[in-house]
Amino acid sequence: MSKKVAVFVWNHFTNDARVSRECMALQEAGYHVDLIAIHDPEQENQSFFEQVTERFTIRRVNYAKQSKIILLIFWMLFLILLPFFPRFMLIIGAILTILMLPKAQMLVRRSMIFSLMIYYGLRKKYDFYHANDLNTLPQAILCAKVFRRKKLIYDSHEIQTSRTGYNSPLYGICERFFLRFTDVCIHENQTRAAYIQDKYHFYPKVVHNYPNRQFIEGSDRIDLHQVLHISKDEPILLYQGGVQVGRGLDKLIQAVPMFQKGVVVIIGDGRIKLELEKQVLDAELGQKIRFLPKVPLQDLLYYTKNAYLGFQLLNNVCFNHYSASSNKLFEYVMSGVPVIGSDFPEIRRIIKGEEVGVVVDSHSPTSIAAAVNELLANPALRERYSQNCYRAREIYNWEHEKKLFLEIYSELENESDFERKKQKFQKMT
């Protein structure tokens, strides 16, 4: 009988490449996988339930509807009971009024999501619970260790104690406490694993963020020059990914006037997109920089292959960025697109080690421009880097990496609970 896995993600699961790869690997290996995500009320066509394959389903929690129903019930009770208990109901009315405030509503929504994830995590008898990042770990702990006696995998895609927007020491305190309940902790690369070892005194499993092995040479499915009405004489200089703080996009825009030629194309969405579009407008760079919304994962590499080069320009704003080796780096490599990347350990290891591009000071527009102009002025060098990408993609792909991922589950199935807990206690003390 095949094992069942409940996977938690705190997102809408539309472009989460890593989680998608892991779920597909598990179901291919014979596991039944139920992924529990969040429904986006702003997307009318988004399904609450998807049957991806025979052994892989997606359940998105409908927090908006439940939140409104609960508030409506409370208001109805308030109005019914007000004449009989006026003083007490005034207190209840004040609480309900507070709950109508934006921050309070956000707390209600998150509480509903949290509760519904636990509800769906307990509807079936799962053998494994798989929490992606810290914001789903408490739900998984409650399901796996409080209500069930099952194995728990903590798959951390970020350094939770040093990342943008997560500055409170509370995250580190929570992670240290929650880790005691996990059976396995997974991190993205060796630099991050070493950080965890230094902080928590155990070395986590490493599963790299490599893309699926996919060859798209010769395909003309997407022609970005045609889509964006860019002259064929202008090389496309591509950034794809989240449009967020610390991705070096403001520095990239500042560097564009120094480029000898080419059009920068930014594919993706995020919090600072409007701010960047204004920066481009103010600098009168509308013809040199184009924006596209995020595209479906299955189409992304067909866009990527149009590029002369790709940017991975994370800024050193936190250890999470400094230690990253994110999707886009390997997506460029998979597509044969040379990379201009930050001079950080994991990015440098790939770019310099495999000779697939140039590392730069990602905080310096001048350094970025110099690297771009070097590749623009030397097509032969660019071609050599491109050919090296094709060689490197035979190494840095999910087909190799998923074997390590599936071994983690295999080891958990065969491992004694007593021995695992004994080892974990010794490591963390």
N, C-alpha and C positions, 0 to 999 in steps of 0.2 A: 504493500500500500504506500502510495507516494506521500511525502511529507508536505505539510501546509505552512506557508510563510505569510505573515502579515507585515507589510512594509509601510512605514509612515513617512510622509513628506509634508512640510509646512509651506506648500505652494499649490498652484493650480494645475501643476503637472502638464504643461504645454510644451516646454522646451528644456526639460531637465534631462540632458543627454546621459549623464552618469547613471542616474537612477534607472532610466529606461534600459540602458545596456545591462545593468545588473539584474533587473527583473526578467529580461529576455533570456539571459544566461541561465537563471535559475529554472525557468519553465522549460527551457531546452534540455536541462539536466533531469527533468522529471518532477520537479517540485510544482505544487499548486501555489500560485502567488496572487494575493489580494493586496493591491496598493491603495492606501487610504490617503486621499489628498483633500484639498479645499476647493469648493465650487466658487467660481467667479460670477457674482450676480450681474456684472456688467456685460458678460458674454452670453447673449440670449441662446446661442446655438450650442453652448457647452453642455455636454451630457453629464448627468449625475452618476451614471453607470455605463461602463464600456467593457465589452468582452473583446479584449485585444487578440487573444488566442484562446484555444481550448483550456489552457492552464494559467492564463494571466488575465485578471480583471482589474479595473480601476473603479473605485468608489469615491466620489467627491461629496463631502459633507455639506448639507444645505443649511448653513448656519443662519442665513438671512431670514428664511421663512420661520424657523423655530424661535428666533429672537423676537420677531414681531408678534408671534402668537403668545409668547410668554408675557411680553409687556402688555398686550391687549387684555389678557386674562387678569393681570394685576390691576389694570385701570378699571375693568368692569367690577371686580371685587371691591375696589375702593369706592366706586360710585354707589354700589348696592349697600355697603356697610356704613357709609358716611353718616346717614341719619341716626343710626343706632349707637355708634361709637365715635362721636365727633372729635374728641381730643386725640384719641389713639389714631384715628384716620388722618388727622392733620400731620402727624409724624410720618405715617406711611406715605401721604401725599408729597411731603417734602423729599422723601427718599426717591419716590418715582420721578419727581421733577429733576433731581440730581442725575438720575439714570438717563434722562433725555439729553444731557450735555454731551458734546462730541467725544470727549475723552472717556466718559463713563460708558458711552455706547460702544466705543472701541474695546473697553474692558469686557463688556457683556459679550460682544462678538467673539473675542478670543476665548472667553470662558466656554461659550457654546461650542466652538471648534474643538477645544480641548476635551470637553465632555463627550461630544459625538464621536471623536476619534477613539476614545476608550470604549464607547458603546459598540462601534463596529469591530474594534479589536477583540471584543469578547463574544461576538455573535457566533463565531465558529471556534472549534477546538484546534488552534494553531500549534505547531511544533516549534516554530521559531518566530521571534519578533525582531524586526530590523528597523532601527531608528536612524533616520538620516538627519544629522546635525542635532545640536543641543535642544532646539525648540520642539523636538518630538521625543526626546529621551524620557521625560517624566511620564508621558502617556504609555510608552512602551514598557517602562519599569512597572507601572501599576498593572498593566495587562499580564506581563510575563512573570513577575515576581510576587505581586501581592495577591492577584486573583488566580493566577496559574503558576505552575512550577515548570517553566519552559526556558529555553535558551534565548539569550538576548544579545544581539549584535548592535554595537554603536558605531555607525559609519559617519565619521566627522569629515565633511568636505572643506571645512575651514579651521583656522586656529581660533577657537572661540574666545580666548582670553586676550587677543590682540588683533582686532579687526575693526574696520570703520563702522561707526554706529553702535559699537558694543564696548563702551569705555568703562562701564561700572565693574568694580571688583566682584560684584555679585555673581557674574558669569563664571569666573574662576572658582569661586566657592561652591557654586552649584555643580559644576562639572566634576570637581574633585570628589564631592559627596556621591553624585550619581554613578560615577565610574565603578564604585564598589559593587554595584548591582549587575554590572555587565559581564558577559562571558567572553566577549571579544571586542576589542576596539580597533577600528580600521582608520588609517590616515592615507593621504594622497601620495606622499613621497618621503624620501629618507630625511630630508632637512626638517620636515614637520615631525616625523617620527622621533628624531633626535631631540627636538624641542619638548615633546611629550615625555620622553624618557627623563630629561633633565627636570621637568616640572613635577611629574607624578611617579617617577621611579619605576617605570616599566616601558618596554619597547613595543609599540603597537604593530599590528600587521600593516603591510603596505600594499595598496592596490592603486596603481597609477591611473591617471585620467586620460587614457589613450582612446582615440576614436575607433569605430569599426573599420576594418580593412575594406576599403572601397576604391575601386579604380574607375575614374570617370574621364580618362583621356579620350579625346576625339569627339566627346559629346558637345553638341551645340544647343542643348536644352534651354540654357539661359545665356543670353548675350547682353551683358551689362552695358556695353557701349550703345547698343541699340535701345535698351530699356531707358537709359538716362540721356539719350541723344548726345553722347560724347563722341568726338572724332576718334577714329581708329588710330590716329597718330598720337593720341594722348594716352600714356600708360595709366592704368587704374591702380591706385595706391590704397589698399583696403584695410579698414578696421572692421572687425565683426565681433559682436559680443555686447555685454551690458554697457549702457551709457550712464556710467556712475562716477561718483567722486573717486579720485585716486587712480583712474585708468590712464592718465596722461593725455587725455583728449584735448584739454585746454592748451597744453604744450605743443601738441601736434598742430593745432590750428595756428598757433603763433609761428610755427616753423614753415608753414605752407608758402608764404611769400618768398622764402629763400630757395624753394625747389626750382630746379631748372625747367621742369615741365611736369606734366601729369595732373590727374584729378583725384583728389582724396574722396573715397566713398566710405561712409560710415553706415554699417548695417546693424540695426539693433534699437532697442528702446530702453528708457531708464529715467531716473529722477532729474537728471541735469540736461536732458535733451533740448528742452526749450531754451535753457540758458546758453547752451552751445550754439543753437541756431541763431540766437541774438548776437552772440560773439562773432559769428560768421557774417551776419548782416552788417554789423557795425564796422567790421574790417573790410567790407565790400569784397568778400571772397566767394560770393554765391556761385560763380562760374568755376571755381577751383575746388569747392567742397560740396558734396551732395550727401543727402541723408535718405536712408531707406528704413522702413520698419523692420522688425525682426521677421525672419522667414521660417517656415516649418523645417524641423531638423532634417527631414528626408530630402529637402531641396538645397540645404545650405552649401554643400560642397560644389554644387553646380554654379553657385554664385562665386564661391571662393576661387575656382579655377580661372576666372576671368582676370585675376589680379596679376600685376607685374611683381608686386611684393606685398607683404602683410605686416601689420604693426601689432606688437605686444608690448605696450609701453607703461606697464604698471609703475606707479610712484611708490617710494619707500615711506608710506604713511603709517604702516603698521607691519608687524611681523607676518601677518597673514598674506600681505601683498609681497613682501620680501621673499617669502618661502614658496610662492605659488609656481605651479607648472600647469596652467589652466588649459581648458579645451582648445581654445583658438590656436595656441602654439602648435599643437599636433594636427589640427585641422588644416592649417597652412601646409605643414609638412606632407600630410596625406594627399594634398592637391598639387604638390610640386611647386609651391609658392615660397620663395625665399622670405626669411623673417628678419625684420628689424626689431630687436627686443631689448628689454632692460638688462643691465649688467648685474643680475641677481643670481644666486647660486644655481637653482634648478633650470632657469631659462638659459643661463650661460652654458651649463653642462650640455644641453642639447644643441644650441646654436653653434658653439665653438667646437664641441666634441665631434659633432657630425658634419661640421662645415656647411650649414644650411642657411647662413645669413650673417648679420652683423649685430654685435651688442653695442649699446649706446648708453650715455647718461640720459635716462628718461626724463630728468628734470630740466634738461637743457634743450631748448628749441634749436640752438646752433648745432649741437651734437646730432640731433635727429636729422636735421637738414643735410649735414655732411654725409651721413650714411646713405640717405636717399639719393643724393647727387652722385655718390660713388657708384651705386648700382645703375643709375640712369646713364652715366657716362661710360659704363663698361658692361655692355650686354653679354660679353663672353663670360665675365665673372658671375653675372646673374644666372646665366645658363648652367654654369658649373654648380652653383648652389642649388639650382632647381633639380639637376640630375642627382645630386646628393640627397635631396628630399625623397626622391623615389627609392633610393637605397635604404634610407633611414626608416621609411614607413613600413618596411618589412620587419622592423624590430619593434617600433613604437605603435602597436596596434592592439585592439581589444582581444583579438583572437588568441594572442599569447597571454595577455593579462588576465583574461577571464578564467584561465586554468588555475591561477593563484587564488582568485576569488572563490571559485567552487571548492578548492581544497580547504578553505576556511570552514565551509559548511560541512564538508566530509569529516574534518577533524572534530568538529563539535558533536556530530552524531556519534562518534566513537569514543569521545572523551568522558572520563568519569567526572561527575559533578564534584565529588569530594576532592579529587586531585586538582581540578581546576580552581576551586575555591581556596584550597590550601596554598597553591602557587600565587594566586592573585593577592591574597592577604599578605604573604611574605613580601611581594614586590611593593605593595603600596604602603607598607609599614617600615 
